[in-house]
């Protein structure tokens, strides 16, 4: 892709801290105080075990998303460490907060050692056992800025209390159907500020009064160009205040698309020499004109390679 280049070392906020769930596991194999909650990829659930009020909620099928996750550089660890951590994990959910007592919260499901780390934490001077108002205990490191609790099948992590007050965060009624089949799905409850920031960075003189956004990354039915591996499509649903506003915004986006760089295919992993950031991301996301459905705008990208999806996730973190 000639018009974009990879943004290294800055994956999406949620992806930057999801590995922190397990970073401690490479030193301390387990902690035995975490409660259990249902995996949203295994059983349909109305709630996530995360605190309300986040700017974004993310559900990741780690096993199916591995190609794009392996392409990200995680700030907390090197490639070998992140690979071992992802090997232990099957799925994860995460929340990013702009205000409040924590910046992030995450929960993950997988297969984790379940005994020796409890002893390691117990004899460590850095990690202190703390009681959550929820009734569960967790380990906290002031130096690392992390709180962690895990059992043999589930892990919780945060920079504050890793547990949400029951029942957690209620998902939108139609989010379950929307994300079905996605390798990654994201719900932005109040996205207006993030959308305006992104459009400004892309150089698009638009304001979108988005009330809610769903975003999903799905395996494409068609393959990408020969030799570039499997393909993915990104589906985005933007809720606006009314059908008339959605119609007007669709027209304005259609006109603005003429000023975006054309996302030409490139060999996988070779995003070089060209504009990056918001303009590059907008070129990927708005390769097709949005389709209006009442008060909703539906945006579907063209088929993207694993490398293009990794690029999208990296740049996406700068604005959302």
Residue, then its C-alpha position, 0 to 999 in steps of 0.5 A: x500500500x503506497x499511501x500508508x506506512x506502518x506505525x510501529x510500537x503504537x498498537x491500539x490502546x486496548x492491545x497495548x495493555x491486553x498483553x499486560x494481562x499476561x506479562x506478569x505470567x512470564x514471571x509469576x505463572x498464576x494467581x488463584x484469587x480471580x472469580x470466573x465469568x462467562x467467555x462472551x465468545x463461548x456463551x451469549x452474554x448480556x454483560x461484560x465483566x468490565x466497569x461501565x463508562x468506558x470510551x471503548x469496549x473490545x471483544x477479541x477472538x485471540x486465536x482467530x486474530x493471531x495473524x494481525x496480533x502477531x504483527x503488532x509491537x507491544x510496548x510491554x514486551x518483545x516478540x517472543x514474550x508476546x508470542x508465549x502470552x498469546x499462546x496461552x490465550x483464547x479470547x479477551x475483552x477490554x475497556x479503555x477509559x478517558x476519565x475515572x480511577x483507571x485507564x483500562x480494564x481487561x479480562x481474558x480466557x485461556x489456559x494458565x498455570x494455577x499454583x506456583x505463581x500464587x506462591x511467587x506473589x506471596x513471597x514477592x516484596x513488589x506485589x501486595x495482596x489487595x481486597x476489592x470492594x467486589x469481595x475478590x482479592x487481587x495482587x497490585x504492583x505500585x512500581x509496575x502500575x498493574x493489578x492482576x488476578x487470575x486462575x487456571x482459566x481466566x485473568x483480570x488486569x487493570x491499572x486500578x481495581x481489575x474487577x467490575x461491580x456486578x453485573x458489569x457493563x450491559x452490551x447493546x441489545x443488537x451488538x451480539x448479532x452484529x459481532x457474530x463471526x468477527x475476529x475482533x469487535x468494538x463498541x464505542x458508546x459515545x464516540x463523537x469526540x474521537x470521530x471529530x479528532x479522526x476526521x480533523x487528522x484526516x483533513x476532512x472538513x466534516x462533523x459527524x454527530x455519532x451517537x454510537x459506533x459498532x466496528x467489526x473485523x471479519x474474515x472476507x469471503x474473497x481472498x486478497x491478491x494472490x500471495x498476500x494471504x487471507x483477507x478481512x473486511x471491516x464493517x462499521x455501523x454509525x448511529x446518528x440522531x436521525x435519518x435526515x442527518x444520516x442521509x446528509x452525512x452520507x452525501x458529504x462523505x461521498x464528496x470528501x472521498x475524492x480528496x483521500x489518497x487511493x489505497x493501492x495494494x502493496x506486498x504484505x508488510x511493506x507500507x512505505x513512503x507516503x502519508x500515514x495517520x488519519x488520512x491513511x486510515x480514512x483511505x482504508x475505511x472509506x474506500x467504499x461509499x457509506x450506505x444509509x439505513x435509516x439513522x445508521x450509516x454502514x461502512x464496509x471496507x474493501x478486502x484487506x490483507x493481514x498487514x493492512x489490518x495491522x496497520x489499521x489497528x496501529x493507526x486507529x489507536x491514535x484517534x480512538 
